[in-house]
Amino acid sequence: ICVLDSWDSGHVQGFYRLNTDHISQEKIETDVYSREVMYYESEGVRIEAWHYTPTIRSTSPAFQSTVVVLGDGLGAQKDFGLPKYSIAYAAEGIASVAFDYRSFGGSDGEPRHLISPSRHVQDWKATIRHVQTLGYTKIILQGTSYAGGHVIVATADSAPGSITAVISQVPFMGGPVGKRKRFARIGVSGTLRTLALFVKDSVHALLGRTPVGARIAGNKDLGEWGLMELSTEDYYLRKAKHPLLKLGGHQNMFLGRGIGDMLTYRPIDYISNFSTPTVITALKDDDLCEYQDIVLAVESCGKNCELLTLNGGHW
């Protein structure tokens, strides 16, 4: 622990939470939609979500009983772009629920900024259970990037027929091609740095010491190390999606203790012979969520998966 603490590797200690309830709890009513905050629990932790309902309800009985559940990607939260989807759905007469993973945004959970895919999936399943209590019988899951994998795993873990459809946009699949390319990109030194952060923060957790983390996104052109190492262009494309005042005082940081969970996460293992109608989008030049892994997943899925391929990169 002394050696790890003395190693200057871009690790950052300490994560705070900013009270932004005045933003989260604000009720919004427009001529297109209304938005109300709601709370429920996931494994004993309070989750915060925004419930969007259309101002003009659809005359279609199917739409009246339909809700789209939305969660964001790696280290992201509901105020980073999900409202655009919810407003668009409301304009078509469809309700939606956008939620924050525990330890992010308006949701509870300490320490903050723990990226844990297994916990994220549990939060998806808790949200599914909650919208069922609201009377919705047709539930559609929509996730992008890391959450594109979460919606597949959450659906596979849910009761047959409980999920009506899945929309998985540029999903992280945890497949073999992406893993090989990432190792080639970060090399031995990057792998050791990642493992050192995992060990260091895990030891800090055991000893009750201050959490340790690193950047979620780093600008590789400036030599910044991060969970995602982006070009200057992609770094600012990503940043442009974020509001100036972020729920919970979001920081561009993640906790090292979650790395073990991330390394073993493989949504591709859950999609074989998928029975739920699923639309998957993929980008040919995506260097974060490997296109070839998505193609492999769709081939494994079978007839219920439709692949929509587009040109361009992840952002």
KEPAVO-458884 format. One line per 2 residues: number of its first residue (from 1); for each residue x, y, z of C-alpha. Coordinates in steps of 0.25 Angstrom, whole numbers, plus 2048, in hexadecimal, padded with zeros to 3 digits. Layout:
N
NUM = X:Y:Z ~ ...
***
This chain:
315
1 = 800:800:800 ~ 80C:809:803
3 = 812:807:7F5 ~ 804:809:7EE
5 = 801:816:7F6 ~ 80F:81B:7F2
7 = 80D:818:7E3 ~ 809:825:7DC
9 = 800:81E:7D1 ~ 7F5:828:7CF
11 = 7ED:823:7DA ~ 7E3:82C:7E2
13 = 7DE:82B:7F0 ~ 7D1:830:7F5
15 = 7C3:831:7EF ~ 7B8:83A:7F3
17 = 7A9:83B:7F1 ~ 7A3:848:7EE
19 = 794:84B:7F2 ~ 78C:84E:7E5
21 = 77E:84A:7EA ~ 779:857:7E5
23 = 77C:853:7D7 ~ 778:844:7D9
25 = 76B:846:7E0 ~ 766:852:7D7
27 = 759:84E:7D1 ~ 758:852:7C2
29 = 74C:854:7BA ~ 74B:857:7AB
31 = 742:856:7A0 ~ 749:849:79C
33 = 74D:842:7A9 ~ 74D:843:7B8
35 = 759:83E:7C1 ~ 758:83A:7CF
37 = 763:834:7D8 ~ 761:826:7DE
39 = 769:81D:7E8 ~ 76A:80F:7EA
41 = 774:805:7F0 ~ 77E:7FC:7E9
43 = 784:7F2:7F3 ~ 781:7FC:7FF
45 = 787:808:7F8 ~ 77E:814:7F3
47 = 77D:816:7E4 ~ 779:823:7DE
49 = 771:823:7D1 ~ 76A:82D:7C8
51 = 75C:828:7C3 ~ 758:82F:7B6
53 = 749:82E:7B2 ~ 743:834:7A5
55 = 73A:840:7A7 ~ 731:83B:79C
57 = 72F:82C:79F ~ 72F:823:793
59 = 722:81D:78E ~ 729:810:78C
61 = 726:806:798 ~ 734:800:795
63 = 73B:80D:796 ~ 733:810:7A3
65 = 739:804:7AA ~ 747:806:7A4
67 = 753:80C:7AB ~ 762:80D:7A7
69 = 76C:80B:7B1 ~ 779:813:7AF
71 = 787:812:7B6 ~ 794:819:7B1
73 = 7A1:813:7AE ~ 7AF:812:7B5
75 = 7B0:81C:7C0 ~ 7A4:824:7BB
77 = 797:828:7C1 ~ 789:82C:7BD
79 = 78B:83A:7BB ~ 796:838:7B0
81 = 78D:837:7A4 ~ 781:82D:7A8
83 = 777:838:7A9 ~ 778:83A:79A
85 = 773:82C:798 ~ 768:82D:7A2
87 = 763:83A:79C ~ 763:834:78F
89 = 75B:828:794 ~ 751:831:79B
91 = 74F:838:78E ~ 74A:82A:788
93 = 741:828:794 ~ 74B:81E:79B
95 = 74F:81F:7AA ~ 75D:81D:7AE
97 = 766:81B:7BB ~ 774:820:7BB
99 = 77C:81C:7C8 ~ 78A:81D:7CE
101 = 792:812:7D3 ~ 795:811:7E1
103 = 7A1:81A:7E5 ~ 79E:823:7D9
105 = 796:830:7D7 ~ 78A:831:7E0
107 = 78A:822:7E5 ~ 790:81F:7F3
109 = 79C:815:7F4 ~ 7AA:818:7FB
111 = 7B5:819:7F7 ~ 7B1:821:7EB
113 = 7B5:81D:7DC ~ 7B6:80E:7DE
115 = 7B4:808:7D0 ~ 7B0:7FA:7D2
117 = 7A8:7F3:7C7 ~ 7A2:7E8:7D0
119 = 79C:7F3:7D9 ~ 798:7FB:7CD
121 = 790:7EF:7C8 ~ 78A:7EE:7D5
123 = 785:7FC:7D4 ~ 77F:7F9:7C7
125 = 777:7EE:7CC ~ 773:7F6:7D8
127 = 76E:801:7CE ~ 766:7F6:7C6
129 = 75F:7F1:7D3 ~ 75C:800:7D7
131 = 755:803:7C9 ~ 74D:7F7:7CA
133 = 747:7FC:7D7 ~ 743:808:7CF
135 = 73A:800:7C7 ~ 743:7FF:7BA
137 = 742:7F2:7B3 ~ 74A:7F4:7A7
139 = 758:7F7:7AB ~ 763:7FB:7A1
141 = 772:7FC:7A6 ~ 77B:806:79F
143 = 78A:807:7A2 ~ 796:80D:79B
145 = 7A5:809:79B ~ 7A7:802:7A9
147 = 798:803:7AC ~ 796:7FC:79E
149 = 79C:7F0:7A4 ~ 794:7F2:7B1
151 = 787:7F1:7AA ~ 78A:7E4:7A4
153 = 78F:7DE:7B2 ~ 783:7E4:7B9
155 = 779:7DE:7AF ~ 780:7D0:7AF
157 = 77F:7D0:7BF ~ 770:7D4:7BE
159 = 764:7CB:7BE ~ 760:7C7:7B0
161 = 757:7D0:7A9 ~ 759:7DB:7B3
163 = 761:7E4:7AA ~ 759:7E8:79D
165 = 765:7EC:795 ~ 774:7F1:796
167 = 77B:7FD:78F ~ 78A:7FB:791
169 = 792:806:78B ~ 7A1:804:788
171 = 7A2:7FA:793 ~ 7AE:7F6:79B
173 = 7AE:7E6:799 ~ 7BB:7E2:7A0
175 = 7BF:7DA:795 ~ 7CC:7D4:791
177 = 7CF:7DE:785 ~ 7CE:7EA:78E
179 = 7D6:7E4:799 ~ 7E1:7E1:790
181 = 7E1:7EF:78A ~ 7E1:7F6:797
183 = 7ED:7EE:79C ~ 7F4:7F2:78F
185 = 7F1:800:791 ~ 7F4:802:7A0
187 = 800:7F8:7A1 ~ 806:7F1:7AD
189 = 808:7FF:7B4 ~ 7FA:803:7B3
191 = 7F5:7F5:7B7 ~ 7FE:7F6:7C4
193 = 7F9:804:7C7 ~ 7EB:7FF:7C6
195 = 7EE:7F3:7CF ~ 7F6:7FC:7D9
197 = 7EA:806:7DA ~ 7E0:7FA:7DD
199 = 7EA:7F4:7E8 ~ 7EC:802:7EE
201 = 7DD:806:7EF ~ 7D9:7F8:7F4
203 = 7E3:7F9:7FF ~ 7DF:806:802
205 = 7D0:801:803 ~ 7D5:7F6:80C
207 = 7DC:7FF:816 ~ 7D1:80A:815
209 = 7DA:814:80F ~ 7D7:81F:805
211 = 7D2:819:7F7 ~ 7DB:81A:7EC
213 = 7D8:81B:7DD ~ 7DC:821:7D0
215 = 7D6:828:7C4 ~ 7CA:822:7BD
217 = 7CE:829:7B0 ~ 7DC:82D:7AD
219 = 7E2:836:7A1 ~ 7EC:82D:79C
221 = 7F2:838:793 ~ 7F6:83F:7A0
223 = 7FB:832:7A6 ~ 7F0:830:7B0
225 = 7ED:822:7B5 ~ 7DE:81E:7B7
227 = 7D5:813:7B6 ~ 7D2:818:7A8
229 = 7DD:81E:7A1 ~ 7D7:828:796
231 = 7DD:831:78B ~ 7DB:83F:78E
233 = 7CF:840:784 ~ 7C8:834:78B
235 = 7CB:839:799 ~ 7C4:846:796
237 = 7B9:83F:78E ~ 7B6:837:79A
239 = 7B7:843:7A3 ~ 7AD:84B:79B
241 = 7A2:841:79F ~ 7A4:845:7AE
243 = 79C:851:7B4 ~ 7A4:85C:7BB
245 = 79E:858:7C9 ~ 79E:849:7CA
247 = 795:842:7D4 ~ 79C:83E:7E0
249 = 7A8:846:7DD ~ 7AD:83B:7D3
251 = 7BC:83A:7D1 ~ 7C4:834:7C6
253 = 7C9:829:7CF ~ 7C6:81B:7D2
255 = 7CA:812:7DE ~ 7D5:808:7DC
257 = 7CE:7FD:7E4 ~ 7C4:7FB:7D9
259 = 7CE:7F6:7CF ~ 7CE:7E8:7D2
261 = 7BF:7E8:7CF ~ 7C1:7EF:7C2
263 = 7CC:7E5:7BE ~ 7C3:7D9:7BF
265 = 7B6:7E0:7B9 ~ 7B2:7D9:7AC
267 = 7A4:7DC:7A7 ~ 7A7:7D4:79A
269 = 7A5:7C7:7A3 ~ 796:7CB:7A6
271 = 791:7CD:798 ~ 791:7BF:792
273 = 784:7BB:78C ~ 77E:7C8:792
275 = 76E:7C7:792 ~ 76C:7D6:794
277 = 76A:7DE:787 ~ 777:7E7:787
279 = 77C:7F2:77E ~ 78C:7F4:77F
281 = 793:7FF:779 ~ 7A2:7FF:776
283 = 7AC:809:770 ~ 7B7:803:767
285 = 7C2:80D:76C ~ 7BE:80B:77B
287 = 7CB:80A:783 ~ 7C4:808:790
289 = 7B9:7FE:78E ~ 7BF:7F5:783
291 = 7B7:7F3:777 ~ 7BC:7E5:774
293 = 7B7:7E0:782 ~ 7A9:7E6:780
295 = 7A8:7DE:773 ~ 7AC:7D2:77A
297 = 7A2:7D4:784 ~ 797:7D7:77A
299 = 79B:7CA:773 ~ 799:7C2:780
301 = 78C:7C9:784 ~ 785:7C3:778
303 = 778:7C8:771 ~ 773:7D1:77C
305 = 77F:7DB:77A ~ 780:7E5:76F
307 = 78D:7EC:76D ~ 78D:7FB:768
309 = 79B:7FE:763 ~ 79F:80D:761
311 = 7AC:814:75D ~ 7B4:81C:768
313 = 7BB:81B:775 ~ 7B5:81A:783
315 = 7B2:828:786
***
